Amino acid sequence: MFPNPQDALPLPSRPSLEQYKKLAKDLVKTAASSDRSALRTWAVNWLKNLVQLANLQATDRLPINAGQLPAEFESFVRKQESDGKLSLSKAQFVLARSHGFESWPKFSRHLDALAHADSSEADFEKAADVIVGGQLDDLTRLLRKNPDLVRARSTREHRGTLLHYVAANGIEGYRQKTPGNVVQIARLLLDSGAEVDAEADVYGGGSTTLELAATSVHPERAGVQEALMQLLIDRGATEKPAASHGRTLVSVCLANGRKRAAEFLAARGFRIDLEAAAGLGRLDLVTKLFADATKKQRESALCWACEHGSIDSVHFLLDQAVSIHPIVSGETALHWAVVGGHIDIIHLLLSHGADLEAKNVYGGTALGQAVWCVMNTESDDEYLKVIEALIEAGAVIDSHMREWLAAQAKKRESIS
């Protein structure tokens, strides 16, 4: 829910405290408008202006959703109102939080520091930008100029170090990018004295660079995730129970859809619990760990096995009477099998009585989940086959779904 550290909006290339004081007053005025659409329009225009002033280009993979953030911003503003009015102090708080700061005073100090080009805050911001931009030489110059920078922390809410930025996870969304030379960048930071197991205050706190890198889609897409993890491990990165909040890092990887990272870590001796064993298809460990697992762990294990295609583990867990309808991370086992695109597991679940019309936390059925996957992934053909299998099994098709399916069929005909 907005705002969190990942939602932090970019600052203009030359921000000033005076500009933001005026902006806060304008926000108060807009929130008080009798036109209920005024605040949404204000948010849309402000977001577009920020992207332009920050010299950014919004893309599908850049977490600045012009369609979603204005509505979330408006909702956040309305929650700050008292008796239907937004005070100036609350407007200032809204702007500070929108940029990833916990309060207006902290945001103000940050803006004041950025006004001085040689401040440590200004150097940190430059370093963060060159890290995600892959500018190794520029980072080298910044670290030579200010050796203490490598141990500094962001003044934003997440309090991350520069090393955390190589993970492209947890930090402000517009900086979640992985350059091809990120391993060399991470090596430079570590050689310069970066603390390999430093923790950032994201996802509940205690997040290390290894945990963030292992669960991040960006280094995986860039093809450097395993090399980055290996470097961190070679430099002493360890699994911290606090970082994973009682779960193994391998299972956290699986929960985030990073199976290759989970396999990589498991092969290097990182702990494997029941959930991880099920997701990895380690039936030997599933049978060994099952007896001592809690009901919640068993249900999670079933869902991870469904998502990651471990049909032998699914067979075992169903034979052990694990609930066919657990809700794990807002989805049933059938939803997770759909997400994984595993038609064989979908049929297996249905044969054991899985409810085709069970709803996930978003109100979607298994068929609705499959449609979402078609629209939000690059595996159209795979999920279209899942849709066909669900329809053949008797999934209910409403009028909107029927129109969408007809459009997809027409689209496939035109391509062929």
N, C-alpha and C positions, 0 to 999 in steps of 0.2 A: 504494500500500500504506500502510495506517495505521501511524503517524500522519504526515501531511504538513501543510503550513500550512493547506490548505483544510479539513482534518478537525478543526482546533482547536475544542475544545468551549467553550461559553460559560461565563463565571464567574458565580457568584451576584451579585446586585446589591450585596451587602455581604460580599465575601469576606474571610477572615482567615487569617493564617498558622497560627494555632493550630488552626483547623478542619481545615486540610489536613495538619497533622502527625498529628492524630488519625485522619484518613481514611487516611493512609499505613499506620498501624499496623493499622487495620481490614482494609486490603487484604492485608497480610502474613498476618493470621490467616485470612482467607477463602481465600487461595491455598493454605494448608496444610491445608485441610479435606479429610477423606476423601471427602466428597461431591463428585464431579467436576462436578456441575452448579452448585455453590455460586458459583463465580467468574462464570459467565455470568449467574446471577440477580443477583448483586451489581452487575454492569455494567449490566444492564437497569434496575435500580432507581436506580442513580446517575445514569444518563443522563436518565431521566424527572424525577428530582428537580432536576437541573441546569437543564433546560428550564423547569421551573416557577419555580425560584428566580431565573432570569435574565429572567423575565417574557416568555418567548418562546412562540410558538405554532408547533409543528411542522406544516409543510405539505408537499405533494408537491414544491414548488419550493424548499424550504428544505433545504440539504444536511446535514440531521441525520437519518440513516437509522436509525431505531430497530431495524429488522430486521437491518441489516448491521453497524453499529458495535459492538454488544456482542461479536459473534464476533471481530471484528478486534481489539478491546481485549483479549479473553481470549488470543488468539494472541500479541499483543505482550507481555502479562504473562508467558506461559509461556516466551518467548524470553529473558526476563531472569533466569529461574531458574538456579541453580547447584546441581547434585546434587539437583534436585527441590525446592529451597527458594527462596523469594523473600526477599531481605534487605530491611531497612528502607530502605537507601539506594537500592536498585533500585525499590522501591515508590514512593519519592519521585520518582525519575527518571521512572517511568511517568506519574505524575500531571502532572508538569511538561510532558512531551512531549505529553500528551493535550490540554493547553491551549495548545499552540503554542510552548512555550519549550524551549530547547536543553538546559537543565540545571535541577536543583533550586535551586542558588544564584541563578540568574537569575530563576526563578519566585518565589523567596522575596523577592528585592529588589523585584520588581514588586508583590507583595502588600503589602509594607511601604509602598511608595509610595502605593498606592491607599488606604491607611488615612488618608492626609492629603489632604483634599479639595482643597487648593490646590496639590498637587504637579503637575509637568509631565506625569507619567504619567497622573494622574487626568484632567487636562484633555484629553490626547490621546484617552483612551478615550471621554470625553464627546463630543469632536469627531467621532470615528469613528461613534459612534451617531447623532448628529444629521445627519451626511452621508447615511448610508444611509436615514435616516428622512425626508429632505427638509426638515429644519428650518433653513431659510436664516437666519432671524432669530437663532436660538440660536447658529448657527455664527458669525455676524457678531459677536455679543457675546463669544464665546470668543476670537476672534482679536483683538478690541480689548483684551481683558483680558491676553492673552498673545501678542503679535505674533510671538514666536519659534516658536510652535506650528506655523506653516505650513512650517517647515523641519525640524521634529522628525521622528524616526523611531520606529516601533513597537518596543517591546522584545521583541516576539515574533520567532520565527525568520525571518519573511520580511523584517523590517526595512523595511517599506514606509513611505512618507510618507502624509499625509492625501490627497494628490492621487490616490494609487493606489486609494483606496477608491471613487472615482467610477467606476472601471472594473468593479466588482463581479466581480473575477476574481483568483484567486491568494491573496487575503486569506482570513481565517477564513470558513468557509462560511455561518455564521449571519448574516453581514453582507453576503453577496452578494445585494444587492437594489438595484434602480435606481429612484429616485423620479422622477416626471415632470419635476421642476425640476433635474435633475442638471447640465444645461448651465450654469444660473445659479450653481449651487454650485461647479462647476469654474472658472467665470469669477471668482468671488469669491476662490477659493484662488490663482489665478494673479495676480489684481490685488494680492493681499496678499503676493506674493513667492514662491509655490511654484515649484520648479524643474521645468519641463515635461518634461525628459528624465531626471529622477531614476530610478534603477534599484532594483528590489526583488529580493530573493533568492528568487524562486520559479521553478519550471519550469527549474531548472538555473542560475538567476541571470541578471542583466542585463535583467530585464523592465521596460520603460517603461510608463507609463500608456497611451500610444497603442497599443502592442502588446497590452496586456491588454484595452483597450476594444474593439479591432478583432476580437478573438477571443472575446469574451464574449457569451453568449446573452442575458443580462439586459437590457443597453441595447437590444439588437435587439428583444426582446419589448416593451420599453417604448416603442419607436418613436422613440428619441432617439440611436441609435448614430451615425448620419451627422452629426448636428449636433454631437455631442460630439467626434467625430474631427476635424471641420472646425475647431472651436475650438482643439483641441490643435495642429493643423497651422498655423493662423493665428498661434499664439503661439510657433512655432518648433520644434515636435516633429519629429524626424527619424527615419529608419529606421536603427537601429543593428544592424550585422551580428551583434554579440555577442548581442544580445537574441534573435535568431531562430536562433542557433547555425548560421550559415552559409546558412540558407535565406532567401528573400525573405519579407517580411511578407505579401505577397499570397498566396503559397503556404501560409503558416502559417494564414492566414484560411480558405483552402479546406480545409486538413487538419482544421480545427475546425468545418467545416460552415457557415461564415459567408461565403457566396458574395456577398451584397449588399455586405458590407464589402470583400471582395476587389475587386469591380467599382468601388466608390467610390475605393479607393486607386489602382487601376490607372489610372482616369480622371484622377487628379491627379499622374501621373508617377512613382509608386512602381515600383520595378523588377519586371519580369516574367521569370521563368525558365521552363524547359520545363514544369515541373509546373503552374505558375500558368497558362501559356498554354493547356495542355490543359484544365484545369478551367474556364477562362473561355470555352472554345470559340474561341480565337484560332488557327485553323488556319494562318494566314499565319505566325504566330510559331512554332508547333509545327514546321512544316517547316523554318524557318530555324534554330531552336535545336537540332534533333534531333541533328545530326552531332557536335556538341561535348559532348553530355550523356553522363553515365556510365550504366552499366547500371541502377543503383539509381534514378537520376533518371528514366530512361525508364519503368521499372516503376511508379514513383510517378505519373508523368504519366498512364499508362494507368488507374490506379485513380481518380485525381481526375476524369478525363474520364468514367469510368463512373459515379461518384457524382453528378456535376453535369450529366449528360445531354448531354455534348458528343459526339454520335455520329460526326460527321465526324472528330474527333480520334481516336476509338476506331478507326475504319476505317483511318486513316493508320498508327497505331501498330501495329495488328495486321498490316498489310501490310508493315511494316518488321521483322516477326518478333520484336516484343517479347513476352516470355513471357506466355502466357495464364493462368499460375498464379503470379504474383508474390505474395508475402506482404508487404503494406504495412500497418503499424500493426496487425498481427495478422489481416488479412483478405485474401482473394483478390479479384481484379478482379470476379468474379461476386458476391461478398458486397457489394462496394461498389455495384454496380449495383442490388442488392436494396435496400440502404440508401437509395439515391436514388429508388427506386420506378420505374425506367426499364425497362419491359417490352421496348421495342424493342432496347435495348442488351443485355438479358438474352438475347434470342433471337440477337442477333449473336454474343455470346460463345459460346453453346452451338453455334452453327453452325461455330465455329472450334475446337471440341473442349474447351470448358470442362467441368470435372468437376463434375457436380451434387452429388456426395457429398464433395467436398473439404471439409475441416474448417478453421475459423478457430482462432485461438489459444484460444478458449473451448470448443472441441470441437463447435461448431455447424456444420451444413451451411447451404447457401443457404436451404433451406426453414426451418430452425431460426432463421436470421437474420430471415427475413420474419415469423415468428411473434413473435419478440422485438420487432420494430418495431411490430406490431399492439398489443402489450401495453404498450409504452413511449412511444408517440407519440399524437398526436391525429388521425392520418391513417388511421383504420381501413380505410375503403373502398379507399383507394389500395393498401394492403399486402395486403388480401384478394384483390385482383385479381392482385397479384404471386404470391401463394400459389397461386391457380388456375392461373396460367401455368406455375409450376414443377412442379405436379402433372401437368399435361398433358404436360410435357416428360419426365416419368418419374421425378421425385424420389421417393425411398423414404419411405414413411409408416410409422412404427412405431406400436405400439398406443397409446402415450400421445398421440402426435400425432393419431391417428385420433379419440380421445375428445375432444380439444380442438377439432378441426375440426367434429365433430358438435355440440358445444356452441355453437360460433359460428353454425352454420347454424340451430340452434334459436332462438338469440338474434335473428338477422336476421328469421326468420319471425314472431316475436312482435312485433317493431317494425313490420313491414310490415302 
